[in-house]
Amino acid sequence: MPGKHQHFQEPEVGCCGKYFLFGFNIVFWVSAGSAPCPGVLSNISALTDLGGLDPVWLFVVVGGVMSVLGFAGCIGALRENTFLLKFFSVFLGLIFFLELATGILAFVFKDWIRDQLNLFINNNVKAYRDDIDLQNLIDFAQEYWSCCGARGPNDWNLNIYFNCTDLNPSRERCGVPFSCCVRDPAEDVLNTQCGYDVRLKLELEQQGFIHTKGCVGQFEKWLQDNLIVVAGVFVGIALLQIFGICLAQNLVSDIKAVKANW
């Protein structure tokens, strides 16, 4: 009608979504940068092999993937590059489904995983005195979960310094590391010799001096006791990934709408 003007709002790329996605991807870069440096882990890489898998390479791959995703997401958002944004969302979706599949397989093959964890711990028990970092890691795990060995104190027979053979000249023969000991709260100074000769005692007597439960069982118990927290962390990560995919796809739609209007 005369005297009236219709105004059509042209589609535009939302600044909020663009910069929110940029900030979201900064987290990937920060996380990738905070991953342990391969040089730090190289000292214990040979000691913690599990079925030929070197954990150092696991950190390298995870850090590399997170860096690439962070780069694609940041540059794609700032430059409004649909190729990089699609790459980011597809790759993030693939990671999400891989995590989901891993969780299902872990539940189905939990007995196999338990056996592998037992093998992993015992391999490191053998190498306990070979590397100070590994030694500290095992001591921390045994103290934190109040455990000793993979399935029990006798797993320390696998270590050349702690085994009970008659030919073993070590003072630590038939003993366990101090981290297996039941700590006295009133004790101010740590007694690093508290595990000496303890496995020469009867099993009932050992319970008064050391933790007799294995770390595999204690770890499983810890997971059950903290199931809500552990599940909450994984659900939170999954929701963040879905949120990132939605942001990227929404930005791609906005960019396509603007280009179609040119």
Backbone torsions as a table, in degrees:
resi	resn	phi	psi	omega
1	MET	NA	150.7	-178.3
2	PRO	-63.5	142.9	176.7
3	GLY	85.0	-6.2	179.6
4	LYS	-116.3	139.3	-178.2
5	HIS	-121.3	133.7	176.4
6	GLN	-96.4	131.3	179.4
7	HIS	-110.2	122.5	177.1
8	PHE	-100.9	125.7	179.8
9	GLN	-81.9	119.0	179.3
10	GLU	-72.6	141.8	177.7
11	PRO	-63.2	145.2	179.0
12	GLU	-143.2	158.2	179.4
13	VAL	-79.0	122.6	-178.0
14	GLY	-67.7	124.6	-180.0
15	CYS	-65.9	-37.1	-178.0
16	CYS	-60.9	-48.2	180.0
17	GLY	-63.3	-39.2	-178.3
18	LYS	-63.7	-49.4	-176.2
19	TYR	-78.1	-24.7	174.7
20	PHE	-67.5	-42.3	177.7
21	LEU	-65.1	-37.1	176.7
22	PHE	-60.9	-47.6	178.5
23	GLY	-63.6	-37.5	178.6
24	PHE	-59.4	-39.6	-177.1
25	ASN	-79.4	-20.4	174.4
26	ILE	-59.2	-33.0	178.3
27	VAL	-60.0	-38.6	178.5
28	PHE	-62.3	-43.9	-179.6
29	TRP	-66.4	-42.4	178.9
30	VAL	-63.7	-43.0	179.5
31	SER	-63.8	-40.9	179.2
32	ALA	-65.8	-37.5	-179.9
33	GLY	-71.7	-24.7	-178.7
34	SER	-88.4	-4.8	176.7
35	ALA	-65.3	143.6	-178.4
36	PRO	-55.6	137.3	179.0
37	CYS	-67.2	135.8	179.3
38	PRO	-54.0	-32.2	179.6
39	GLY	-64.3	-33.3	179.3
40	VAL	-69.7	-36.4	-176.4
41	LEU	-86.7	-12.2	-173.5
42	SER	-63.9	-27.5	-179.1
43	ASN	-64.4	-30.8	-176.7
44	ILE	-111.4	8.7	-176.0
45	SER	-61.5	-39.8	-178.3
46	ALA	-72.2	-24.0	-175.5
47	LEU	-85.1	-22.7	-174.7
48	THR	-110.8	21.5	176.7
49	ASP	-62.9	140.0	177.5
50	LEU	-132.6	104.2	179.9
51	GLY	62.6	32.5	179.6
52	GLY	86.5	-3.9	-179.6
53	LEU	-91.0	118.1	178.7
54	ASP	-88.0	119.7	-178.1
55	PRO	-60.1	-25.2	178.5
56	VAL	-59.5	-43.4	-179.2
57	TRP	-68.0	-29.5	176.8
58	LEU	-62.6	-44.8	178.3
59	PHE	-65.1	-38.8	-180.0
60	VAL	-64.0	-45.8	-178.8
61	VAL	-64.4	-47.4	-179.9
62	VAL	-61.2	-45.9	178.7
63	GLY	-62.8	-40.5	179.6
64	GLY	-65.2	-43.9	179.5
65	VAL	-63.0	-43.8	-179.5
66	MET	-65.4	-36.5	177.7
67	SER	-65.5	-44.8	-179.8
68	VAL	-64.0	-43.3	179.1
69	LEU	-63.6	-43.2	178.7
70	GLY	-61.7	-41.9	178.8
71	PHE	-63.3	-48.6	-178.4
72	ALA	-61.4	-43.2	-178.7
73	GLY	-67.8	-44.6	-178.8
74	CYS	-65.4	-53.0	-178.1
75	ILE	-66.6	-39.0	178.9
76	GLY	-61.8	-39.4	179.9
77	ALA	-71.7	-46.0	-176.6
78	LEU	-69.4	-40.5	-177.5
79	ARG	-92.1	-0.9	-178.1
80	GLU	53.9	47.1	-177.8
81	ASN	-95.1	109.6	-175.4
82	THR	-67.1	-32.4	179.5
83	PHE	-62.2	-48.2	-179.8
84	LEU	-66.6	-36.9	179.2
85	LEU	-66.9	-40.5	176.8
86	LYS	-66.4	-40.9	176.8
87	PHE	-58.8	-45.1	180.0
88	PHE	-60.5	-49.3	-176.0
89	SER	-68.9	-39.9	179.5
90	VAL	-66.2	-44.5	-179.0
91	PHE	-65.8	-40.5	178.9
92	LEU	-66.6	-37.4	176.1
93	GLY	-64.6	-39.8	178.2
94	LEU	-62.8	-42.8	178.2
95	ILE	-62.5	-41.1	179.2
96	PHE	-58.9	-47.0	-179.2
97	PHE	-69.8	-31.4	175.6
98	LEU	-66.4	-41.0	177.1
99	GLU	-63.4	-41.9	178.6
100	LEU	-62.8	-44.4	179.2
101	ALA	-64.8	-38.4	178.7
102	THR	-63.5	-42.7	178.9
103	GLY	-62.1	-41.4	179.6
104	ILE	-66.8	-44.2	179.7
105	LEU	-65.2	-36.8	178.7
106	ALA	-62.9	-37.2	178.4
107	PHE	-70.6	-41.3	-177.5
108	VAL	-69.8	-41.0	-176.2
109	PHE	-106.6	38.6	-176.3
110	LYS	-63.5	-30.6	178.2
111	ASP	-67.8	-40.8	177.7
112	TRP	-64.2	-41.5	178.9
113	ILE	-63.9	-38.9	177.8
114	ARG	-62.1	-42.1	178.6
115	ASP	-64.6	-40.4	179.5
116	GLN	-67.1	-37.8	177.5
117	LEU	-66.0	-40.0	176.7
118	ASN	-61.8	-44.1	178.5
119	LEU	-64.0	-41.6	-179.3
120	PHE	-61.1	-47.6	-179.1
121	ILE	-64.7	-43.9	-178.5
122	ASN	-65.9	-34.7	175.3
123	ASN	-62.0	-36.9	179.6
124	ASN	-79.1	-27.8	173.6
125	VAL	-61.9	-41.3	178.6
126	LYS	-59.5	-35.6	-174.3
127	ALA	-100.2	18.8	-172.1
128	TYR	-53.7	-43.9	-176.4
129	ARG	-89.3	1.0	-174.7
130	ASP	-83.7	-19.4	-177.2
131	ASP	-150.8	130.3	-175.2
132	ILE	-67.2	-35.2	179.4
133	ASP	-66.5	-43.6	177.9
134	LEU	-63.8	-41.8	179.4
135	GLN	-58.9	-46.7	179.0
136	ASN	-63.8	-36.0	179.5
137	LEU	-65.4	-45.0	178.9
138	ILE	-65.3	-42.8	179.0
139	ASP	-61.5	-41.8	178.5
140	PHE	-61.8	-46.0	-178.4
141	ALA	-62.7	-43.5	-178.3
142	GLN	-68.4	-36.1	177.6
143	GLU	-72.3	-42.5	-175.8
144	TYR	-66.6	-43.4	-178.0
145	TRP	-96.6	6.4	178.1
146	SER	51.5	57.0	-175.5
147	CYS	-137.2	176.8	-180.0
148	CYS	-152.4	116.1	-177.4
149	GLY	74.3	-177.5	-179.8
150	ALA	-75.3	-49.9	179.9
151	ARG	-114.4	-11.8	179.8
152	GLY	167.2	174.5	-176.6
153	PRO	-57.8	-29.8	-177.0
154	ASN	-67.9	-12.2	174.6
155	ASP	-63.5	-20.1	179.6
156	TRP	-73.4	-3.5	170.5
157	ASN	-66.5	-19.5	179.6
158	LEU	-71.9	-18.3	-178.4
159	ASN	-91.9	135.5	-174.5
160	ILE	-65.4	-23.0	-178.8
161	TYR	-86.6	-26.4	-174.0
162	PHE	-107.2	-7.5	-175.6
163	ASN	-68.6	160.6	-171.2
164	CYS	-98.7	16.4	-179.9
165	THR	-69.2	150.0	-178.1
166	ASP	-65.0	-24.9	-177.8
167	LEU	-82.5	-3.6	-178.1
168	ASN	-79.4	113.8	-177.6
169	PRO	-86.1	-2.8	-173.9
170	SER	-68.3	143.9	176.1
171	ARG	-67.2	-21.0	-178.9
172	GLU	-86.4	6.9	180.0
173	ARG	-54.0	133.5	179.8
174	CYS	60.8	24.4	177.4
175	GLY	-114.0	-169.6	175.8
176	VAL	-141.7	160.6	176.7
177	PRO	-62.7	157.9	-178.5
178	PHE	-59.9	-24.0	-178.4
179	SER	-69.6	-13.5	176.0
180	CYS	-82.9	-15.3	-172.4
181	CYS	-72.2	147.9	172.7
182	VAL	-78.3	116.1	-174.9
183	ARG	-77.5	138.4	173.3
184	ASP	-87.9	118.1	-177.9
185	PRO	-57.8	-26.1	-178.1
186	ALA	-83.6	-5.7	-176.9
187	GLU	-82.8	117.4	-178.8
188	ASP	-82.2	-39.7	-177.3
189	VAL	-102.4	129.9	-179.0
190	LEU	-68.8	127.3	177.3
191	ASN	-93.0	101.7	-176.5
192	THR	-76.8	-5.8	179.6
193	GLN	-105.7	12.9	-174.8
194	CYS	-66.3	-20.2	-178.3
195	GLY	-94.0	1.2	-178.3
196	TYR	-63.0	132.6	173.7
197	ASP	61.4	10.1	-172.7
198	VAL	-68.8	-27.3	-179.6
199	ARG	-81.5	1.5	171.1
200	LEU	-81.1	-15.7	179.3
201	LYS	-82.2	164.2	174.0
202	LEU	-67.3	157.1	-174.7
203	GLU	-60.3	-39.7	179.2
204	LEU	-64.2	-36.3	178.4
205	GLU	-69.7	-35.3	-179.0
206	GLN	-59.5	-33.4	-176.0
207	GLN	-61.1	-23.1	178.3
208	GLY	-80.7	-13.3	-175.9
209	PHE	-114.9	-37.4	-175.8
210	ILE	-132.6	164.1	172.2
211	HIS	-77.4	128.4	-174.8
212	THR	-103.8	-1.4	178.4
213	LYS	-89.8	145.1	-179.3
214	GLY	-77.4	157.2	-176.5
215	CYS	-72.6	-27.0	177.7
216	VAL	-64.6	-48.9	178.9
217	GLY	-64.3	-40.1	-179.9
218	GLN	-68.6	-35.4	176.7
219	PHE	-66.0	-41.8	177.6
220	GLU	-62.7	-40.6	178.2
221	LYS	-64.1	-40.6	179.1
222	TRP	-62.8	-40.4	178.2
223	LEU	-62.6	-42.9	179.6
224	GLN	-65.5	-40.7	-179.6
225	ASP	-68.4	-29.3	-177.6
226	ASN	-112.9	29.6	-174.6
227	LEU	-60.1	-40.2	-178.0
228	ILE	-65.2	-43.4	-179.7
229	VAL	-65.5	-47.0	-179.3
230	VAL	-62.2	-46.1	178.7
231	ALA	-63.3	-38.9	179.3
232	GLY	-62.1	-39.6	178.5
233	VAL	-63.4	-45.7	-178.4
234	PHE	-67.8	-39.4	177.8
235	VAL	-65.0	-40.5	178.4
236	GLY	-61.1	-42.8	177.9
237	ILE	-63.5	-42.6	179.7
238	ALA	-62.9	-42.4	179.5
239	LEU	-64.9	-38.0	176.7
240	LEU	-62.6	-40.8	179.2
241	GLN	-65.0	-44.3	178.4
242	ILE	-62.9	-40.4	178.7
243	PHE	-61.6	-42.9	178.3
244	GLY	-63.1	-40.6	178.1
245	ILE	-63.7	-44.2	-180.0
246	CYS	-63.1	-41.7	178.1
247	LEU	-60.3	-46.6	-178.5
248	ALA	-64.2	-43.8	-179.2
249	GLN	-66.5	-37.9	178.0
250	ASN	-64.7	-39.2	178.8
251	LEU	-67.7	-38.8	176.8
252	VAL	-61.2	-42.8	179.3
253	SER	-62.4	-42.1	178.9
254	ASP	-63.0	-42.8	-179.0
255	ILE	-64.6	-41.7	179.6
256	LYS	-64.9	-37.7	-179.9
257	ALA	-66.2	-39.2	178.1
258	VAL	-66.8	-43.6	-179.6
259	LYS	-65.6	-34.8	-179.8
260	ALA	-68.0	-21.6	-177.2
261	ASN	-90.4	-5.5	-178.6
262	TRP	-70.7	NA	NA
